[in-house]
Amino acid sequence: MSEQRERFEAWAVKPPREWCVIRQGERNIWPDQYCDYHVQCAWESWQVALPWTNVEDGLPDNGESVVASDGETSACGMYVEPNWYDLELTDRAGDNYPLEGVKRWMPLPE
């Protein structure tokens, strides 16, 4: 489970909310979404409001597509331990170029 989802669920189950954070199973038409619609809406709002994460504070899941920034420019990137890759630029062989100097990242908008 991602660190942000863990934070959200810890927040959601505390009083006064005390929401149920059970998610749909993989075979459901909406896999991994919260069973209670209001919890799903709150999770989606939580994700939209997420601030940038400094790389010192945490890295995305290995292979997760994110927005990566060096502080001045940003690009759609991916962290594959131990390197960052630009998902928008490829060489002739189709390999992604490395991203240098990534200082922060955030999830892609849905």
Summary of the structure (lengths in Angstrom):
residues: 110
radius of gyration: 16.5
end to end distance: 18.0
largest distance: 55.9
contacts: 253
relative contact order: 0.15
helix: 21%
strand: 28%
